[in-house]
């Protein structure tokens, strides 16, 4: 008998040991009804003897039968208030289980290249049916990679390149910040500033556009705006600069709760009162938003529905649904609290 080969055992080596063709080995593993029982028994004995490990990911790409959906999760940052992605992970997993799938998390180094490498490694080692992406952006290399591999995927975040062939679910940030700006304008504010993210953030630009829409409709000036990294300290420092303007803002619409809480810190340092002296709104309805005093007016994303719709999109792709890929744009909910409403004023008599 020939010696057992060392290292990675190939399908061809199994075929040689069993005295059959490579196609017969493939049939024994994937389509056993095509072989005579004795032939299949001989092949499986060779598989066990040689320690052959079939490429499960390749089989999954053909059969779509693993029921595994992969998602790359970023760790929470201590300087960010939002736990949105933690909530998203919970509801995505619940929706996946309800639909008969299992969600697995993958770790990757920062940046698209690291994420693509993690996807490739996962597909080599694990049977994956589909991927869920998040934090989409222009010229997203992850999309090109998954397409080239023929792996189904859907994203939390729209295609910023206008690619209608992608399946996505998103929340309308533009409509959300417009609603927040409309709200503070209804309180009588005319100097409404915007504190947003850096220009390379498509999501941040979308939210800024809603503030611009509302201000331009009312013919309000739009000179009070700043773009910073999403951190408490950056929000605080930007608020100080905007409040030092010759005609300072009386209301600040922020792209995140993290930035809004930084603004609240700046007001505290100046002895100013949120909602009374300066109105503030955030975005994401983080747990902290309801705990601070006054409570932070913010926008709540319908994360439960995002999770359900994403799994439905994956399910449609897995079933080979011939309809146009799913595009779902959901509306956020404005949650009004004290940071944007005038509080009780001290008596003057």
PyMOL commands that set and color helices and strands:
alter all, ss='L'
color gray80, all
select helices_A, chain A and resi 11-18+22-30+32-34+37-50+56-63+84-98+112-125+141-149+173-186+202-217+232-243+257-270+287-290+303-318+338-340
alter helices_A, ss='H'
color red, helices_A
select strands_A, chain A and resi 68-72+102-106+130-134+152-156+167-171+192-197+225-228+251-254+279-281+298-300+327-330+333-335
alter strands_A, ss='S'
color yellow, strands_A
deselect
rebuild
show_as cartoon
